[in-house]
Amino acid sequence: MKISGTGSVLPKKVVTNDMLAEFLDTSDEWIYPRTGVKSRHVISDEKLEDMAIEAAKKALDDAGMTASELDFIICSNVVNEYITPQLSCIIQGGIGATCPCLDINCACAGFIYALDIAESHYKAGRVKNVLIVCAEEPTRMTDWSDRRTCVLFGDGAGAVVLTPGDNIKGISLSSASATDKLYQIRTLQPTPYITKEEVDIPLQMKGQDVFKFAVKASSSDITKVLKENGITADDVDHVLLHQANIRIINAIRDYLEQPAEKFPTNIEDHGNSSSSCCPILLDECRRKGIFKKGDKVVMSAFGAGFVSGAALFEW
């Protein structure tokens, strides 16, 4: 398979670090050096499903394709206002598609996992055209009185259209169960029979544990996918990493011993938008003309679970 179209959408509301300092005990001087984030796009009056539909339409237009030509839709999403139906079904109706669709929750690594699922369908000969949409609103998961977490996140949606080809050269996935390191718990509807204690807890994160996992897992995944394809990091033209924290990005870059210009970022004015980070960054790089035909691109993401993954593709 190959990537034939990309699209992305960001909320119009931009929240700067100085704006957060108006109600949090924090400052730009505290946030930026620790995270690399100056501002983020936050949902205000938008609906996530509308953003997802718009990103999908942009990707289809970019690919020169209509929704009726799609054979499968995969949507990566951690949380949204709908428990059911699945977000992919809403997207399907919003773009006018009729194909089967599927939601996955693989946290911030969702785009890589969606690529892997799509590749399996291609290898089985079951699909020709696939749409992947990553739509996330992690700003609705955090406690906005907790300066450790709410300053990290932004919202957004990114999409790609896949068509037959041989540009995706390899994918590596990994998982390591660590529920207590990064999680959110919400209460469900009560019944007359519930006797267990239930809690509603906003997003919790053990920062140092997440940092260590992210650097180790991403470095390992990238090394594995490069080795399987007989190349080294020196042969790679661009490395697109999940935009979680600039310190994590820099640590992975140091491990790979590669120059900063190989690592495009948008964390400064986007923040961490979970699984939508990768396709949004991909779309922005493409539209800026960063990629040239034949460029080797590595993408890596990591998130709650813990789960991680890396993909190697040729532009």
Secondary structure, DSSP 8 states (H G I E B T S, - for coil): -EEEEEEEE--SEEEEHHHHTTTSS--HHHHHHHH--SEEEE-SS--HHHHHHHHHHHHHHHHT--GGG-SEEEEE-S--S-SSS-HHHHHHHHHT--S-EEEE--GGGHHHHHHHHHHHHHHTT--S-EEEEEEE-GGGTS-TT-TTTGGGB--EEEEEEEESSS-EEEEEEEE---GGGEEEE------TT--S----EEEEE-HHHHHHHHHHHHHHHHHHHHHHTT--GGG-SEEEE--S-HHHHHHHHHHHT--GGG----HHHH-B-GGGHHHHHHHHHHHTT---TT-EEEEEEEETTTEEEEEEEE-
